Amino acid sequence: MTRTKIATVWLDGCSGCHMSFLDIDGALLDLASRIDLVYSPLVDRKDFPDSVDITLIEGAVSSEDDLAKIRKVRAHTRTLVSFGDCAVTGNVPALRNGVGAESVLRRVYLEPDLHTAQAPNLVVPKLLNVVKPVHAVVPVDVFIPGCPPSAKTILYTLTELLEGRTPDLSDRTRFGA
């Protein structure tokens, strides 16, 4: 029996969606017999695999690194799931869209009363001026709104996808749920 290759990816978000994914608890063991978790912040693989069946993507697209990562993920994923309000709408990370990235960096790193005020220029990826939801950058196949979506909703979505069906989430979750 061929197991479904599943990945989870974390862009600009709080990891609440991944915590909710872990809240599936014992049902994860049932899923484990049907899937291979091939990439995730929950495992130690560094490179996104070439061929993934289902990817759950958490977080908004806020930096050049996020943009490169989501394009690579989309190119190597059969079914892309926008996972949580940040991925679906931009949510909290997009609050900076009204003022732009430079204003936020200046306010956070240069204007406080710090003795050595300095904007980060190493390790921290360059911010995009506008935070975008995932579907604004690449095509998305399934949307799971919620902040975070409940474990029950995530399990339902994965179960439906594993059965080859498109999940109907209209009565199961909503923005902010």
Accessible surface in RSA format (square Angstrom, percent):
REM  Atomic radii and reference values for relative SASA: ProtOr
REM  Chains: A
REM  Algorithm: Lee & Richards
REM  Probe-radius: 1.40
REM  Slices: 20
REM RES _ NUM      All-atoms   Total-Side   Main-Chain    Non-polar    All polar
REM                ABS   REL    ABS   REL    ABS   REL    ABS   REL    ABS   REL
RES MET A   1   189.60  98.2 106.45  70.4  83.16 198.0  84.25  71.6 105.35 139.6
RES THR A   2   131.01  93.2 104.29 105.7  26.72  63.7  73.78  99.1  57.23  86.5
RES ARG A   3    96.87  40.7  88.22  45.0   8.65  20.6  29.78  40.7  67.08  40.7
RES THR A   4    29.61  21.1  26.14  26.5   3.47   8.3   5.36   7.2  24.25  36.7
RES LYS A   5    86.81  42.4  86.81  53.3   0.00   0.0  42.97  38.7  43.84  46.7
RES ILE A   6     0.35   0.2   0.35   0.3   0.00   0.0   0.35   0.3   0.00   0.0
RES ALA A   7     0.00   0.0   0.00   0.0   0.00   0.0   0.00   0.0   0.00   0.0
RES THR A   8     0.00   0.0   0.00   0.0   0.00   0.0   0.00   0.0   0.00   0.0
RES VAL A   9     1.01   0.7   0.39   0.3   0.62   1.5   1.01   0.9   0.00   0.0
RES TRP A  10   102.90  41.3  88.25  42.7  14.65  34.4  86.90  46.3  16.00  26.0
RES LEU A  11    12.99   7.2   0.49   0.4  12.50  31.4   2.55   1.8  10.44  28.1
RES ASP A  12    52.05  36.5  45.65  45.4   6.40  15.1  12.80  30.1  39.25  39.1
RES GLY A  13    22.59  27.9   0.00   N/A  22.59  27.9   6.23  17.1  16.36  36.6
RES CYS A  14   105.46  79.8  77.65  86.6  27.81  65.4  48.19 122.1  57.28  61.8
RES SER A  15    19.73  16.7  19.73  26.3   0.00   0.0   2.90   6.2  16.83  23.6
RES GLY A  16    16.34  20.1   0.00   N/A  16.34  20.1  15.72  43.2   0.61   1.4
RES CYS A  17    11.23   8.5  10.80  12.0   0.43   1.0   0.00   0.0  11.23  12.1
RES HIS A  18     2.83   1.5   2.83   2.0   0.00   0.0   2.83   2.9   0.00   0.0
RES MET A  19    96.31  49.9  94.60  62.6   1.71   4.1  62.21  52.9  34.10  45.2
RES SER A  20     7.69   6.5   6.01   8.0   1.68   3.9   2.66   5.7   5.03   7.1
RES PHE A  21     4.52   2.3   4.52   2.8   0.00   0.0   4.52   2.7   0.00   0.0
RES LEU A  22    72.80  40.5  65.17  46.6   7.63  19.2  65.44  46.0   7.37  19.8
RES ASP A  23    86.94  60.9  78.17  77.8   8.76  20.7  12.31  29.0  74.63  74.4
RES ILE A  24    13.07   7.4   0.05   0.0  13.02  31.4   3.60   2.6   9.48  25.7
RES ASP A  25   100.64  70.5  86.26  85.9  14.38  34.0  37.96  89.3  62.68  62.5
RES GLY A  26    45.17  55.7   0.00   N/A  45.17  55.7  34.28  94.1  10.89  24.4
RES ALA A  27    22.54  20.7  16.42  25.3   6.12  13.9  17.81  25.1   4.73  12.5
RES LEU A  28    42.76  23.8  39.89  28.5   2.87   7.2  40.03  28.1   2.74   7.4
RES LEU A  29   139.21  77.5 128.56  92.0  10.65  26.8 128.98  90.6  10.23  27.5
RES ASP A  30   104.42  73.1  96.18  95.7   8.24  19.5  33.92  79.8  70.49  70.3
RES LEU A  31     7.44   4.1   7.11   5.1   0.32   0.8   7.40   5.2   0.03   0.1
RES ALA A  32    46.48  42.7  41.84  64.6   4.64  10.6  44.33  62.4   2.16   5.7
RES SER A  33    71.35  60.3  55.77  74.4  15.57  35.9  47.85 101.9  23.50  32.9
RES ARG A  34    69.05  29.0  67.11  34.2   1.93   4.6  27.40  37.4  41.65  25.2
RES ILE A  35    13.14   7.5  10.62   7.9   2.52   6.1  10.62   7.6   2.52   6.8
RES ASP A  36    53.73  37.6  50.54  50.3   3.19   7.5  14.49  34.1  39.24  39.1
RES LEU A  37    59.49  33.1  34.77  24.9  24.73  62.2  34.77  24.4  24.73  66.5
RES VAL A  38    26.38  17.4  18.26  16.5   8.11  19.5  23.99  20.8   2.38   6.5
RES TYR A  39    25.26  11.8  25.26  14.4   0.00   0.0   6.66   5.0  18.60  22.9
RES SER A  40     4.12   3.5   0.00   0.0   4.12   9.5   0.59   1.3   3.53   4.9
RES PRO A  41    64.39  46.9  24.08  22.0  40.31 146.5  37.40  30.9  26.99 167.7
RES LEU A  42    68.06  37.9  32.99  23.6  35.08  88.2  39.52  27.8  28.55  76.8
RES VAL A  43    59.98  39.5  40.29  36.5  19.69  47.5  50.06  43.5   9.92  26.9
RES ASP A  44   111.67  78.2  93.59  93.2  18.08  42.7  42.64 100.4  69.03  68.8
RES ARG A  45   119.72  50.3 100.88  51.4  18.84  44.8  36.68  50.1  83.04  50.3
RES LYS A  46   157.37  76.8 132.12  81.1  25.26  60.1 103.72  93.4  53.65  57.1
RES ASP A  47    96.60  67.7  93.45  93.0   3.15   7.4  21.92  51.6  74.68  74.5
RES PHE A  48    14.12   7.1   5.84   3.6   8.28  21.5   5.84   3.5   8.28  23.7
RES PRO A  49    12.38   9.0  10.25   9.3   2.13   7.7  12.38  10.2   0.00   0.0
RES ASP A  50   112.60  78.9  99.81  99.3  12.79  30.2  30.73  72.3  81.88  81.7
RES SER A  51    71.47  60.4  65.60  87.5   5.87  13.5  32.57  69.4  38.90  54.5
RES VAL A  52     3.73   2.5   0.00   0.0   3.73   9.0   0.58   0.5   3.16   8.6
RES ASP A  53    36.27  25.4  36.10  35.9   0.17   0.4   1.40   3.3  34.87  34.8
RES ILE A  54     3.10   1.8   3.10   2.3   0.00   0.0   3.10   2.2   0.00   0.0
RES THR A  55     0.00   0.0   0.00   0.0   0.00   0.0   0.00   0.0   0.00   0.0
RES LEU A  56     0.09   0.1   0.09   0.1   0.00   0.0   0.09   0.1   0.00   0.0
RES ILE A  57     0.00   0.0   0.00   0.0   0.00   0.0   0.00   0.0   0.00   0.0
RES GLU A  58     3.76   2.2   3.76   2.8   0.00   0.0   2.00   3.9   1.75   1.4
RES GLY A  59     0.19   0.2   0.00   N/A   0.19   0.2   0.00   0.0   0.19   0.4
RES ALA A  60     0.00   0.0   0.00   0.0   0.00   0.0   0.00   0.0   0.00   0.0
RES VAL A  61     0.00   0.0   0.00   0.0   0.00   0.0   0.00   0.0   0.00   0.0
RES SER A  62     2.92   2.5   2.92   3.9   0.00   0.0   2.92   6.2   0.00   0.0
RES SER A  63     5.25   4.4   5.25   7.0   0.00   0.0   3.44   7.3   1.81   2.5
RES GLU A  64    84.05  48.3  79.88  60.4   4.18   9.9  24.29  47.0  59.76  48.8
RES ASP A  65    85.97  60.2  80.75  80.4   5.23  12.4  24.04  56.6  61.93  61.8
RES ASP A  66    18.81  13.2  18.49  18.4   0.32   0.8   0.28   0.6  18.53  18.5
RES LEU A  67    35.29  19.7  35.29  25.3   0.00   0.0  35.29  24.8   0.00   0.0
RES ALA A  68    65.01  59.8  52.91  81.6  12.10  27.5  59.50  83.8   5.51  14.6
RES LYS A  69    79.19  38.6  72.40  44.4   6.78  16.2  42.05  37.8  37.14  39.6
RES ILE A  70     0.00   0.0   0.00   0.0   0.00   0.0   0.00   0.0   0.00   0.0
RES ARG A  71   134.18  56.3 127.27  64.9   6.91  16.4  45.03  61.5  89.15  54.0
RES LYS A  72    95.94  46.8  88.82  54.5   7.13  17.0  55.72  50.2  40.22  42.8
RES VAL A  73     0.36   0.2   0.36   0.3   0.00   0.0   0.36   0.3   0.00   0.0
RES ARG A  74    43.96  18.5  38.09  19.4   5.87  14.0  19.54  26.7  24.42  14.8
RES ALA A  75    78.42  72.1  38.50  59.4  39.92  90.8  49.98  70.4  28.44  75.3
RES HIS A  76    54.57  29.8  48.58  33.8   5.99  15.3  34.10  35.1  20.48  23.8
RES THR A  77    10.75   7.6   0.00   0.0  10.75  25.6   1.44   1.9   9.31  14.1
RES ARG A  78   156.31  65.6 132.64  67.6  23.66  56.3  79.03 108.0  77.27  46.8
RES THR A  79    18.34  13.0  18.34  18.6   0.00   0.0   4.16   5.6  14.18  21.4
RES LEU A  80     0.00   0.0   0.00   0.0   0.00   0.0   0.00   0.0   0.00   0.0
RES VAL A  81     0.00   0.0   0.00   0.0   0.00   0.0   0.00   0.0   0.00   0.0
RES SER A  82     0.00   0.0   0.00   0.0   0.00   0.0   0.00   0.0   0.00   0.0
RES PHE A  83     0.24   0.1   0.00   0.0   0.24   0.6   0.00   0.0   0.24   0.7
RES GLY A  84     0.37   0.5   0.00   N/A   0.37   0.5   0.37   1.0   0.00   0.0
RES ASP A  85     2.59   1.8   0.74   0.7   1.85   4.4   0.29   0.7   2.29   2.3
RES CYS A  86    21.64  16.4  19.88  22.2   1.76   4.1   3.34   8.5  18.30  19.7
RES ALA A  87     0.00   0.0   0.00   0.0   0.00   0.0   0.00   0.0   0.00   0.0
RES VAL A  88    22.67  14.9  20.55  18.6   2.12   5.1  20.55  17.9   2.12   5.8
RES THR A  89    63.37  45.1  41.95  42.5  21.42  51.1  45.03  60.5  18.34  27.7
RES GLY A  90     0.00   0.0   0.00   N/A   0.00   0.0   0.00   0.0   0.00   0.0
RES ASN A  91    31.35  21.6  17.56  17.0  13.79  33.2   9.01  21.7  22.34  21.6
RES VAL A  92    96.21  63.3  92.04  83.3   4.17  10.1  92.64  80.5   3.57   9.7
RES PRO A  93    20.75  15.1   7.40   6.7  13.36  48.6  18.28  15.1   2.47  15.4
RES ALA A  94    22.27  20.5  15.28  23.6   6.99  15.9  15.75  22.2   6.52  17.3
RES LEU A  95   142.38  79.3 116.39  83.3  25.99  65.3 120.57  84.7  21.81  58.7
RES ARG A  96    29.75  12.5  24.19  12.3   5.56  13.2  21.02  28.7   8.74   5.3
RES ASN A  97    54.70  37.7  35.48  34.3  19.22  46.3  20.58  49.5  34.12  33.0
RES GLY A  98    76.77  94.7   0.00   N/A  76.77  94.7  40.49 111.1  36.29  81.3
RES VAL A  99    97.32  64.0  74.17  67.1  23.15  55.8  82.92  72.1  14.40  39.0
RES GLY A 100    10.30  12.7   0.00   N/A  10.30  12.7   9.67  26.5   0.63   1.4
RES ALA A 101     3.09   2.8   3.09   4.8   0.00   0.0   3.09   4.3   0.00   0.0
RES GLU A 102   110.17  63.2 108.85  82.4   1.32   3.1  55.43 107.2  54.74  44.7
RES SER A 103    37.42  31.6  32.91  43.9   4.51  10.4  13.36  28.4  24.06  33.7
RES VAL A 104    40.86  26.9  37.97  34.4   2.89   7.0  40.86  35.5   0.00   0.0
RES LEU A 105    38.23  21.3  38.23  27.4   0.00   0.0  38.23  26.8   0.00   0.0
RES ARG A 106   111.09  46.6 110.12  56.1   0.97   2.3  38.28  52.3  72.81  44.1
RES ARG A 107   154.95  65.1 152.23  77.6   2.72   6.5  49.77  68.0 105.18  63.7
RES VAL A 108    79.71  52.5  66.76  60.4  12.95  31.2  71.94  62.5   7.78  21.1
RES TYR A 109    77.85  36.3  77.50  44.1   0.35   0.9  39.80  29.9  38.05  46.9
RES LEU A 110    83.24  46.4  65.37  46.8  17.87  44.9  65.37  45.9  17.87  48.1
RES GLU A 111    88.15  50.6  63.58  48.1  24.57  58.5  31.59  61.1  56.56  46.2
RES PRO A 112    48.41  35.3  32.68  29.8  15.73  57.2  42.01  34.7   6.40  39.8
RES ASP A 113   151.22 105.9 115.51 115.0  35.71  84.4  44.69 105.2 106.52 106.2
RES LEU A 114   103.85  57.8  83.92  60.0  19.93  50.1  86.10  60.5  17.75  47.8
RES HIS A 115   192.04 105.0 154.32 107.3  37.72  96.5 107.59 110.9  84.45  98.3
RES THR A 116   117.56  83.6 100.72 102.1  16.84  40.1  77.42 104.0  40.14  60.7
RES ALA A 117    41.35  38.0  15.68  24.2  25.66  58.4  15.77  22.2  25.58  67.8
RES GLN A 118   118.45  66.2 103.11  75.4  15.34  36.5  33.36  71.0  85.09  64.5
RES ALA A 119    33.95  31.2  27.95  43.1   5.99  13.6  27.95  39.4   5.99  15.9
RES PRO A 120    44.14  32.2  16.65  15.2  27.49  99.9  26.55  21.9  17.59 109.3
RES ASN A 121   114.22  78.8  83.51  80.7  30.70  73.9  36.43  87.7  77.79  75.2
RES LEU A 122   140.39  78.2 130.13  93.1  10.26  25.8 132.96  93.4   7.44  20.0
RES VAL A 123   151.91 100.0 112.12 101.5  39.79  95.9 124.24 107.9  27.67  75.1
RES VAL A 124    72.95  48.0  56.17  50.8  16.78  40.4  57.94  50.3  15.00  40.7
RES PRO A 125    46.77  34.1  34.20  31.2  12.57  45.7  44.68  36.9   2.09  13.0
RES LYS A 126   132.12  64.5 116.46  71.5  15.66  37.3  92.40  83.2  39.71  42.3
RES LEU A 127    41.78  23.3  33.59  24.0   8.19  20.6  33.59  23.6   8.19  22.0
RES LEU A 128    33.63  18.7  30.62  21.9   3.01   7.6  33.63  23.6   0.00   0.0
RES ASN A 129    94.02  64.8  84.94  82.1   9.09  21.9  32.42  78.0  61.61  59.5
RES VAL A 130    70.10  46.1  67.62  61.2   2.48   6.0  67.62  58.8   2.48   6.7
RES VAL A 131     3.44   2.3   0.00   0.0   3.44   8.3   0.00   0.0   3.44   9.3
RES LYS A 132    86.00  42.0  85.89  52.7   0.11   0.3  30.85  27.8  55.15  58.7
RES PRO A 133    25.49  18.6  25.49  23.2   0.00   0.0  25.49  21.0   0.00   0.0
RES VAL A 134     0.00   0.0   0.00   0.0   0.00   0.0   0.00   0.0   0.00   0.0
RES HIS A 135    88.95  48.6  70.31  48.9  18.64  47.7  44.19  45.5  44.76  52.1
RES ALA A 136    59.48  54.7  22.13  34.2  37.35  85.0  31.56  44.4  27.91  73.9
RES VAL A 137    33.16  21.8   3.91   3.5  29.24  70.5   9.43   8.2  23.73  64.4
RES VAL A 138    10.68   7.0   7.34   6.6   3.35   8.1  10.52   9.1   0.16   0.4
RES PRO A 139    99.51  72.5  89.27  81.4  10.24  37.2  99.05  81.8   0.46   2.9
RES VAL A 140    22.99  15.1   0.00   0.0  22.99  55.4   0.00   0.0  22.99  62.4
RES ASP A 141    73.31  51.4  45.18  45.0  28.14  66.5  16.45  38.7  56.87  56.7
RES VAL A 142    11.14   7.3   7.48   6.8   3.66   8.8  11.14   9.7   0.00   0.0
RES PHE A 143    79.40  39.7  70.43  43.6   8.97  23.3  70.43  42.7   8.97  25.7
RES ILE A 144     0.04   0.0   0.04   0.0   0.00   0.0   0.04   0.0   0.00   0.0
RES PRO A 145    28.53  20.8  28.53  26.0   0.00   0.0  28.53  23.6   0.00   0.0
RES GLY A 146     0.02   0.0   0.00   N/A   0.02   0.0   0.00   0.0   0.02   0.1
RES CYS A 147    67.51  51.1  46.81  52.2  20.70  48.7   6.72  17.0  60.78  65.5
RES PRO A 148    58.09  42.3  51.10  46.6   6.99  25.4  51.99  42.9   6.10  37.9
RES PRO A 149     0.19   0.1   0.00   0.0   0.19   0.7   0.19   0.2   0.00   0.0
RES SER A 150    58.02  49.0  46.50  62.1  11.52  26.5  49.48 105.4   8.54  12.0
RES ALA A 151    21.46  19.7  16.95  26.2   4.51  10.3  17.25  24.3   4.21  11.2
RES LYS A 152   159.69  77.9 151.11  92.7   8.57  20.4  99.58  89.6  60.11  64.0
RES THR A 153     5.91   4.2   4.94   5.0   0.98   2.3   0.98   1.3   4.94   7.5
RES ILE A 154     0.00   0.0   0.00   0.0   0.00   0.0   0.00   0.0   0.00   0.0
RES LEU A 155    52.03  29.0  52.03  37.2   0.00   0.0  52.03  36.5   0.00   0.0
RES TYR A 156    45.37  21.2  39.39  22.4   5.99  15.6  31.54  23.7  13.83  17.0
RES THR A 157     0.14   0.1   0.14   0.1   0.00   0.0   0.14   0.2   0.00   0.0
RES LEU A 158     0.27   0.1   0.27   0.2   0.00   0.0   0.27   0.2   0.00   0.0
RES THR A 159    48.06  34.2  48.04  48.7   0.02   0.0  41.17  55.3   6.88  10.4
RES GLU A 160    25.03  14.4  25.03  18.9   0.00   0.0   0.45   0.9  24.59  20.1
RES LEU A 161    27.43  15.3  13.93  10.0  13.50  33.9  13.93   9.8  13.50  36.3
RES LEU A 162    26.32  14.7   1.43   1.0  24.88  62.6   3.61   2.5  22.70  61.1
RES GLU A 163    87.54  50.3  60.08  45.5  27.46  65.4  11.77  22.8  75.76  61.9
RES GLY A 164    71.52  88.2   0.00   N/A  71.52  88.2  36.47 100.1  35.05  78.5
RES ARG A 165   123.71  51.9 116.50  59.4   7.21  17.2  61.85  84.5  61.86  37.5
RES THR A 166   113.79  80.9  90.43  91.7  23.36  55.7  53.42  71.8  60.37  91.3
RES PRO A 167    10.81   7.9   0.00   0.0  10.81  39.3   0.00   0.0  10.81  67.2
RES ASP A 168    93.20  65.3  83.07  82.7  10.13  24.0  37.56  88.4  55.64  55.5
RES LEU A 169    18.22  10.1  11.74   8.4   6.48  16.3  12.19   8.6   6.03  16.2
RES SER A 170    87.95  74.3  51.56  68.8  36.39  83.8  52.67 112.2  35.28  49.4
RES ASP A 171   143.61 100.6 105.84 105.3  37.77  89.3  39.43  92.8 104.18 103.9
RES ARG A 172   111.74  46.9  84.27  43.0  27.48  65.4  20.84  28.5  90.90  55.1
RES THR A 173    19.11  13.6   1.39   1.4  17.72  42.2   7.25   9.7  11.86  17.9
RES ARG A 174   161.85  68.0 157.35  80.2   4.51  10.7  67.88  92.8  93.98  57.0
RES PHE A 175   113.63  56.9 103.16  63.9  10.47  27.2 103.16  62.5  10.47  30.0
RES GLY A 176    43.61  53.8   0.00   N/A  43.61  53.8  18.86  51.8  24.75  55.4
RES ALA A 177    49.14  45.2  20.05  30.9  29.08  66.2  47.76  67.3   1.38   3.6
END  Absolute sums over single chains surface
CHAIN  1 A     9632.1       7628.9       2003.2       5362.9       4269.2
END  Absolute sums over all chains
TOTAL          9632.1       7628.9       2003.2       5362.9       4269.2
